[in-house]
Amino acid sequence: MDPLNESELSADALDLVARAAPGYLDALPDRPVSDPASWHRLAELGGPLPEDGEGTLATVGRLIDVGTATATHSLGPRFFHYVTGGATPAAQAGDWLTSLLDQVSGLWAASAFATEAETVALRWLKELFHLPESHGAVLTPSATFANLTGLACARQWWGERHGVDIAAEGLAGLPRMPVLASGYVHVSTRKALQILGCGRDTVQVHARDDAGRIDLAAMDRALSRTQGPAVIVGTAGEVDTGDFDPLADLADLAEAHGAWLHVDGAFGLFAAVTPRLAHLVDGVERADSVASDGHKWLNVPYESGFAFVREREWMRKAFGAWNAAYLRSGDGEERIDYNNLGPESSRRARALPVWATLRAYGRQGYRDMVERHHDLALRLGDLVQRAPDLELLAPVRLCVVCFRYRPPGVDGAELDALNQRLGAELLADGRVLAGTTVHRGMTALRPAIVNWRTGEREIDLLVEVVRTIGARLSG
C-alpha cells in the first residue's frame, strides 16, 4: 500500500493518538509501572512483513492498544529506576511538535527555526546552571553522548599538546591519554573513551575508600608524575548514592597541572538550580567541559542531553571541518550549524521540548521541583532509618537513596542474596520500579526521585511494597 494513497489520513492517525492520550495520562498515578501478565500481547507486534500493509489507521490503533497495555510506564510517578524523569506537559507537547514538523536541525540552512530554538534553549540552560554564557554548547541524545562530546574535545586538546590534529590524523603513534578520576566515575565515561579509541580501561581511579571517594593527594601526585597533559573527570551525582566529587578542588588541580577538567553532571548538575544545593557543584563553572541529561531531571522525553565546552573552538575542531561542500551553510556566531559542534550529522529537532519546558515553567519552576524532590528523598531516607527492617547505606545528598532490606538475624552473603531476590520480585510485582546495585560490596536498592509527578504517596508506597515483599521472602 503506497502511503500516498492514504495521505488524507495523516490527521486522523494523529487524532487517534491524541484521543488515547488523556485516558493514559490520567491513569498514570494509579497504575502499576509494569504488568508482566500483559506481555503475551507483545506477540501481536510480530509475524512476517506484510505484503500489502494493514493501512494507517489500523496500524496506529494496534500500536496504541499493545503499547498502552504492555509498555513500562516510566512516564509515571512510581518509576524510580535508572534516574529517569518523566515528561512535563509542555515538554511532551513540544516533542509531538518535533515529530509533526520533522525538521533537519543540524544546519541553519535546513531549518532556521530548529537551530534558533536550540540556540535559545542552550542559552537558557546555561543560565539555569549558572554556567558562563560564553561556553559553547550542543544538544545531544543523552549524557553518554554529552560525555563523548566533552571528552572528544579533551582528546583534541590533548593531541594538539602533542603536535597532532587527532580529528584529521588519528591516534596512531601517540601515547595513551592519561585520564584520572575518583571511584565515582560512571560507565558512560568509560564507554565514551572506548568509542573515542582511548580505551575504557585507560581511567586511573584514585579513591580513598571502597565507596569510591576521591583521594586528592594521590591524584595530585599522579599528575605530577604524568609526562605531558592529562584529563581529569569529575562526577556531579554518583549513580548509587548521589554523592559529588569536590569540583572546586579538581578545578584547582587542573589549573595547577595544566589538565583538562571534564565534569559528568548527568543529574547532579541540577543541584545548581537551587541555592539550597548549589554548593554541591561549586567549581563546575571552571570546568573545560560539562555533560548533563535532559531526560532525567529536566523531565523532557527521551532522547535528550546537553554538552557545554568552555572554548567552542574545540568543538569545531573535534567535530567540524568535513570538507563536504553540500553541508556548508555559513556557520557563524548567529547562524550556527550544530552538526559541526557535536557527534551527530542527522539530528531531530530535540530542542523543541527543551525550549518548551523551560519557557513554560522557568527558573522558579525547576527550583521548586528540585527542592521538592530533595525533600522527598530526605523523607524516604527518614522512613528507611525509622523502619526496623531497612538500612540506609549512605547519606542522602540529592535525589538518590541507597538502602537495603535487612531483617533481624540475616547478614553477609545471605542478606545480599535476599536483596537480589527482592529486586527481582519488585520488577515482577510492578507496583513500583526500583532496581538493585552493589554499594561497598553490598546488594542494595537505589531509587532516584526525579519525576515531576512523584509525591509523598509514591514514596510511602515504595517503602510499603519493599517491606511487604521483603517480609514474604524472608519469612
C-alpha positions as CSV (number, residue, x, y, z in Angstrom):
1,M,0.0,0.0,0.0
2,D,1.6,3.3,-1.1
3,P,1.4,5.9,1.7
4,L,0.5,8.4,-0.9
5,N,-2.9,6.7,-1.2
6,E,-3.6,7.4,2.5
7,S,-2.2,10.9,2.7
8,E,-5.6,12.3,3.7
9,L,-5.5,10.1,6.8
10,S,-2.4,11.8,8.3
11,A,-4.5,14.0,10.6
12,D,-6.8,11.1,11.5
13,A,-3.8,9.0,12.6
14,L,-2.5,11.7,14.8
15,D,-6.0,12.2,16.2
16,L,-6.1,8.5,17.3
17,V,-3.0,9.1,19.4
18,A,-4.4,12.4,20.8
19,R,-7.6,10.7,21.8
20,A,-5.8,7.9,23.5
21,A,-3.5,10.3,25.5
22,P,-5.9,11.8,28.1
23,G,-7.0,8.4,29.5
24,Y,-3.5,7.1,29.5
25,L,-2.0,10.1,31.2
26,D,-4.8,10.4,33.8
27,A,-4.4,6.8,34.8
28,L,-0.6,7.0,35.4
29,P,-0.7,8.0,39.1
30,D,-2.7,4.8,40.0
31,R,-1.4,2.2,37.5
32,P,1.4,-0.2,38.1
33,V,4.7,0.6,36.4
34,S,4.7,-2.6,34.5
35,D,2.3,-5.6,34.0
36,P,4.2,-8.7,33.1
37,A,0.9,-10.5,32.7
38,S,0.2,-8.4,29.7
39,W,3.4,-9.3,27.9
40,H,1.8,-12.1,25.9
41,R,0.3,-9.4,23.8
42,L,3.8,-8.5,22.5
43,A,3.3,-11.3,20.1
44,E,0.8,-9.0,18.3
45,L,3.8,-7.0,17.1
46,G,5.3,-10.0,15.3
47,G,4.6,-12.0,12.2
48,P,6.1,-11.7,8.7
49,L,6.5,-8.4,6.9
50,P,3.0,-7.6,5.4
51,E,2.9,-7.8,1.7
52,D,0.3,-5.1,1.2
53,G,0.2,-3.4,4.6
54,E,-2.5,-3.1,7.2
55,G,-3.2,0.6,6.5
56,T,-2.6,3.7,8.5
57,L,-5.5,3.7,11.0
58,A,-5.5,0.0,11.8
59,T,-1.7,0.0,12.3
60,V,-1.7,3.1,14.6
61,G,-4.7,1.6,16.5
62,R,-2.7,-1.6,17.0
63,L,0.3,0.2,18.3
64,I,-1.9,2.2,20.8
65,D,-3.6,-0.9,22.1
66,V,-0.5,-3.0,22.5
67,G,1.7,-0.1,23.7
68,T,-0.6,1.2,26.4
69,A,-1.1,-2.4,27.7
70,T,2.5,-3.6,27.7
71,A,4.7,-0.6,28.0
72,T,6.7,0.2,31.1
73,H,5.0,3.3,32.4
74,S,8.2,5.2,33.1
75,L,6.3,8.4,32.4
76,G,4.5,7.9,35.8
77,P,5.4,8.8,39.3
78,R,6.3,5.2,40.5
79,F,9.3,4.7,38.3
80,F,12.4,5.1,40.5
81,H,15.0,3.2,38.4
82,Y,17.9,4.5,36.4
83,V,17.4,8.2,37.4
84,T,14.6,8.6,34.9
85,G,12.4,11.6,34.8
86,G,9.0,11.9,33.1
87,A,7.9,14.5,30.6
88,T,6.3,17.7,31.6
89,P,3.1,18.7,29.8
90,A,4.9,21.4,27.8
91,A,7.9,19.1,27.0
92,Q,5.6,16.3,25.8
93,A,3.7,18.7,23.5
94,G,7.0,20.1,22.3
95,D,8.1,16.5,21.4
96,W,4.9,15.9,19.5
97,L,5.5,19.1,17.5
98,T,9.1,17.8,16.8
99,S,7.6,14.8,15.0
100,L,4.9,16.9,13.3
101,L,7.4,19.4,11.8
102,D,10.2,16.8,11.3
103,Q,13.0,19.4,11.0
104,V,16.6,18.7,9.9
105,S,18.2,20.5,12.8
106,G,21.9,20.2,12.2
107,L,22.2,23.1,9.7
108,W,20.9,26.6,9.8
109,A,20.1,26.4,6.1
110,A,18.0,23.3,6.6
111,S,16.0,24.8,9.5
112,A,16.5,28.3,10.9
113,F,13.6,27.5,13.3
114,A,15.1,24.4,14.8
115,T,18.6,26.0,15.0
116,E,17.3,29.1,16.7
117,A,15.3,27.1,19.2
118,E,18.4,25.1,20.1
119,T,20.5,28.3,20.5
120,V,17.9,29.8,22.8
121,A,17.4,26.6,24.8
122,L,21.1,26.2,25.3
123,R,21.4,29.8,26.5
124,W,18.6,29.2,29.0
125,L,20.3,26.1,30.2
126,K,23.5,27.9,30.8
127,E,21.5,30.5,32.8
128,L,19.7,27.7,34.8
129,F,23.0,26.0,35.7
130,H,25.0,29.3,36.2
131,L,27.5,28.4,33.5
132,P,29.3,31.2,31.6
133,E,27.3,32.5,28.7
134,S,30.5,32.3,26.6
135,H,30.5,28.5,26.8
136,G,30.0,26.5,23.6
137,A,27.1,24.1,23.8
138,V,25.1,21.5,21.8
139,L,22.2,19.2,22.5
140,T,22.9,15.5,22.3
141,P,20.8,12.3,22.6
142,S,21.9,11.6,26.2
143,A,24.5,12.3,28.8
144,T,26.6,9.4,27.3
145,F,26.8,11.4,24.1
146,A,27.4,14.6,26.1
147,N,30.3,12.9,27.8
148,L,31.6,11.7,24.5
149,T,31.3,15.3,23.2
150,G,33.3,16.8,26.1
151,L,35.9,14.0,26.0
152,A,36.3,14.3,22.3
153,C,37.2,17.9,22.8
154,A,39.5,16.9,25.6
155,R,41.2,14.4,23.2
156,Q,41.6,17.0,20.5
157,W,43.1,19.4,23.0
158,W,45.4,16.7,24.3
159,G,46.5,15.7,20.8
160,E,47.4,19.3,19.9
161,R,49.6,19.5,23.0
162,H,51.5,16.6,21.4
163,G,51.5,18.4,18.0
164,V,48.8,16.2,16.4
165,D,45.4,17.0,15.0
166,I,43.6,13.9,16.1
167,A,40.4,14.7,14.2
168,A,42.4,14.6,11.0
169,E,45.3,12.2,11.7
170,G,44.0,9.8,14.4
171,L,45.7,8.5,17.5
172,A,48.4,6.3,15.9
173,G,51.9,7.0,17.3
174,L,50.6,8.8,20.3
175,P,50.9,7.6,23.9
176,R,47.9,6.7,26.0
177,M,45.9,9.7,27.0
178,P,46.0,9.9,30.8
179,V,42.5,10.1,32.3
180,L,42.2,10.4,36.1
181,A,39.0,10.1,38.2
182,S,37.6,9.1,41.5
183,G,35.8,5.8,42.1
184,Y,32.6,7.7,41.3
185,V,33.4,7.7,37.6
186,H,30.4,6.4,35.6
187,V,30.3,3.7,33.0
188,S,29.3,6.3,30.4
189,T,32.7,7.9,30.7
190,R,34.4,4.6,30.1
191,K,32.1,4.0,27.1
192,A,32.9,7.4,25.6
193,L,36.6,6.7,26.0
194,Q,36.1,3.3,24.4
195,I,34.3,4.9,21.4
196,L,37.0,7.5,21.1
197,G,39.7,4.9,20.8
198,C,41.3,5.9,24.1
199,G,40.2,2.7,25.8
200,R,37.7,2.2,28.6
201,D,40.5,0.9,30.9
202,T,42.6,4.0,30.5
203,V,40.9,5.6,33.5
204,Q,43.2,5.8,36.5
205,V,41.0,5.7,39.7
206,H,42.2,7.5,42.8
207,A,39.9,6.6,45.6
208,R,40.5,6.6,49.4
209,D,37.9,4.1,50.4
210,D,35.6,1.4,49.0
211,A,32.8,3.9,48.4
212,G,35.0,5.5,45.7
213,R,35.5,8.9,47.4
214,I,38.4,10.8,45.8
215,D,41.9,10.7,47.0
216,L,43.0,14.2,46.0
217,A,46.6,13.8,47.3
218,A,47.1,10.6,45.3
219,M,45.7,12.3,42.2
220,D,48.0,15.3,42.7
221,R,51.0,13.0,42.9
222,A,49.9,11.1,39.8
223,L,49.5,14.3,37.8
224,S,53.0,15.4,38.9
225,R,54.4,12.1,37.6
226,T,52.5,12.4,34.3
227,Q,54.5,13.1,31.2
228,G,52.6,15.8,29.3
229,P,48.9,16.9,29.5
230,A,46.2,14.9,31.2
231,V,42.4,14.8,31.6
232,I,40.6,14.8,34.9
233,V,37.0,13.6,35.1
234,G,34.8,14.8,38.0
235,T,31.4,13.4,38.9
236,A,28.5,15.5,40.0
237,G,26.0,13.0,41.2
238,E,27.4,9.4,41.8
239,V,24.9,6.9,40.4
240,D,24.3,4.8,43.6
241,T,24.3,7.5,46.3
242,G,24.1,10.9,44.6
243,D,27.4,12.0,46.1
244,F,29.7,14.5,44.5
245,D,33.4,14.9,43.8
246,P,34.8,18.2,45.2
247,L,34.7,20.0,41.9
248,A,36.4,23.2,43.1
249,D,39.4,21.1,44.3
250,L,39.5,19.3,41.0
251,A,39.5,22.6,39.2
252,D,42.4,23.7,41.3
253,L,44.3,20.5,40.4
254,A,43.5,21.0,36.7
255,E,44.8,24.6,36.8
256,A,47.9,23.7,38.8
257,H,48.9,20.9,36.4
258,G,47.6,22.3,33.1
259,A,45.0,19.5,32.8
260,W,41.6,19.4,31.1
261,L,38.7,19.1,33.6
262,H,35.5,17.3,32.4
263,V,32.5,17.1,34.6
264,D,29.9,14.4,34.3
265,G,26.8,16.0,35.7
266,A,24.1,13.8,34.2
267,F,21.7,14.6,37.0
268,G,23.9,16.2,39.6
269,L,24.3,19.4,37.6
270,F,20.7,20.2,38.6
271,A,21.9,21.0,42.1
272,A,23.0,24.3,40.7
273,V,19.3,25.2,40.2
274,T,18.6,26.0,43.9
275,P,20.7,27.9,46.5
276,R,19.9,25.0,48.9
277,L,22.1,22.6,46.9
278,A,24.3,24.8,44.7
279,H,27.3,24.3,47.0
280,L,27.5,20.7,45.8
281,V,28.6,21.9,42.3
282,D,30.8,24.7,43.4
283,G,33.6,25.0,40.8
284,V,31.7,23.4,37.9
285,E,31.8,26.8,36.1
286,R,35.6,26.4,35.9
287,A,35.4,23.0,34.1
288,D,36.6,22.8,30.5
289,S,33.6,20.6,29.6
290,V,30.4,19.6,31.3
291,A,27.8,16.9,30.4
292,S,24.3,16.6,31.6
293,D,21.0,14.9,30.7
294,G,17.6,16.2,29.7
295,H,15.5,13.1,30.1
296,K,16.5,12.9,33.8
297,W,15.8,15.9,35.9
298,L,14.7,18.3,33.2
299,N,11.8,15.9,32.5
300,V,11.8,16.0,28.8
301,P,11.1,12.9,26.6
302,Y,13.9,10.6,25.6
303,E,16.4,11.3,24.0
304,S,17.9,14.5,25.4
305,G,21.3,15.5,26.7
306,F,23.5,18.6,26.6
307,A,27.2,19.3,26.5
308,F,28.9,22.5,27.4
309,V,32.5,23.4,26.5
310,R,34.4,26.4,27.7
311,E,36.0,27.1,24.4
312,R,33.7,26.4,21.5
313,E,36.6,26.2,19.1
314,W,37.5,22.8,20.5
315,M,34.0,21.5,19.5
316,R,34.5,22.8,15.9
317,K,38.0,21.2,15.8
318,A,36.7,17.8,17.1
319,F,33.6,17.6,15.0
320,G,33.7,20.1,12.1
321,A,35.8,20.6,9.0
322,W,34.3,17.8,7.0
323,N,35.1,19.4,3.7
324,A,31.7,18.4,2.3
325,A,30.6,21.4,0.2
326,Y,26.9,20.5,0.3
327,L,26.8,20.6,4.1
328,R,28.1,24.2,4.4
329,S,25.8,27.0,5.3
330,G,28.0,29.7,6.7
331,D,28.5,28.8,10.3
332,G,28.9,31.9,12.5
333,E,28.0,33.4,15.8
334,E,24.4,34.0,14.8
335,R,23.8,31.1,12.4
336,I,25.2,28.0,14.0
337,D,25.5,24.7,12.3
338,Y,25.2,22.3,15.3
339,N,26.4,19.3,13.4
340,N,29.8,21.0,13.4
341,L,29.7,21.1,17.2
342,G,28.7,17.5,18.1
343,P,28.9,13.9,17.0
344,E,25.7,13.7,15.1
345,S,25.1,14.7,11.5
346,S,21.4,13.8,11.2
347,R,19.6,15.3,14.1
348,R,15.9,15.7,15.0
349,A,14.8,19.0,16.5
350,R,15.2,17.8,20.1
351,A,15.4,21.5,21.2
352,L,11.7,21.9,21.0
353,P,10.7,20.0,24.2
354,V,13.7,21.6,26.0
355,W,12.7,25.1,24.9
356,A,9.0,24.4,25.7
357,T,9.5,23.2,29.2
358,L,12.0,26.0,30.1
359,R,9.6,28.6,28.7
360,A,6.6,27.1,30.4
361,Y,8.0,26.7,33.9
362,G,11.0,28.9,34.1
363,R,13.8,29.0,36.6
364,Q,11.5,29.1,39.6
365,G,9.5,26.1,38.4
366,Y,12.7,24.0,38.2
367,R,13.9,25.3,41.5
368,D,10.7,24.3,43.1
369,M,10.8,20.8,41.5
370,V,14.4,20.1,42.5
371,E,13.8,21.2,46.1
372,R,10.6,19.1,46.3
373,H,12.4,16.1,45.1
374,H,15.2,16.7,47.5
375,D,12.6,16.9,50.3
376,L,11.1,13.6,49.1
377,A,14.5,11.9,49.1
378,L,15.1,13.1,52.7
379,R,11.6,11.8,53.6
380,L,12.5,8.4,52.1
381,G,15.8,8.4,54.0
382,D,13.9,9.1,57.2
383,L,11.4,6.4,56.6
384,V,14.2,3.9,55.9
385,Q,16.0,4.9,59.1
386,R,12.9,4.5,61.2
387,A,12.0,1.1,59.8
388,P,13.4,-1.8,61.8
389,D,13.9,-4.0,58.7
390,L,15.5,-1.4,56.5
391,E,19.1,0.0,56.5
392,L,20.3,3.3,55.0
393,L,23.7,2.7,53.4
394,A,24.7,6.3,52.5
395,P,23.7,9.8,53.5
396,V,21.0,11.4,51.3
397,R,22.8,14.1,49.4
398,L,20.4,14.9,46.5
399,C,17.8,12.7,44.9
400,V,19.1,9.1,45.2
401,V,18.5,7.0,48.4
402,C,20.7,3.9,48.8
403,F,19.3,1.3,51.2
404,R,18.6,-2.4,51.7
405,Y,16.1,-4.6,53.3
406,R,17.7,-6.1,56.4
407,P,15.5,-8.2,58.7
408,P,16.9,-9.2,62.1
409,G,19.3,-12.2,62.0
410,V,20.2,-12.0,58.3
411,D,23.7,-11.0,57.3
412,G,26.5,-11.4,54.8
413,A,26.0,-13.4,51.6
414,E,22.5,-14.4,52.8
415,L,21.5,-10.8,53.1
416,D,22.9,-9.9,49.6
417,A,21.0,-12.9,48.1
418,L,17.8,-11.8,49.8
419,N,18.1,-8.3,48.4
420,Q,18.9,-9.6,45.0
421,R,15.7,-11.7,45.1
422,L,13.8,-8.6,46.4
423,G,15.0,-6.6,43.4
424,A,13.8,-9.3,41.0
425,E,10.4,-9.5,42.9
426,L,10.0,-5.7,42.7
427,L,10.3,-5.9,38.9
428,A,7.9,-8.8,38.7
429,D,5.4,-7.2,41.1
430,G,5.3,-4.0,39.0
431,R,3.6,-1.6,41.5
432,V,6.8,0.4,41.7
433,L,10.1,0.0,39.9
434,A,13.4,0.3,41.8
435,G,16.3,-1.9,40.8
436,T,19.4,-3.2,42.7
437,T,23.0,-2.1,42.7
438,V,26.1,-3.1,44.6
439,H,27.4,-0.4,47.0
440,R,30.6,-1.1,49.0
441,G,30.1,-4.8,48.3
442,M,26.5,-4.8,49.5
443,T,23.5,-5.5,47.3
444,A,21.2,-2.6,47.7
445,L,18.3,-0.6,46.2
446,R,18.9,2.9,44.9
447,P,15.7,4.6,43.9
448,A,16.0,8.0,42.3
449,I,13.4,10.7,42.7
450,V,13.4,13.0,39.6
451,N,9.9,12.6,38.1
452,W,7.8,15.7,38.2
453,R,4.7,13.7,39.1
454,T,6.2,11.9,42.1
455,G,4.9,12.9,45.6
456,E,4.7,11.6,49.2
457,R,2.1,9.0,48.3
458,E,4.5,7.3,45.9
459,I,7.4,7.4,48.4
460,D,5.2,5.8,51.1
461,L,4.1,3.2,48.6
462,L,7.7,2.3,47.7
463,V,8.5,1.7,51.3
464,E,5.4,-0.4,51.8
465,V,6.0,-2.6,48.8
466,V,9.7,-3.1,49.7
467,R,8.9,-4.1,53.3
468,T,5.9,-6.3,52.3
469,I,7.8,-8.3,49.6
470,G,10.9,-8.4,51.8
471,A,8.9,-9.9,54.7
472,R,7.4,-12.5,52.4
473,L,10.8,-13.5,51.0
474,S,12.4,-13.7,54.5
475,G,9.5,-15.2,56.4
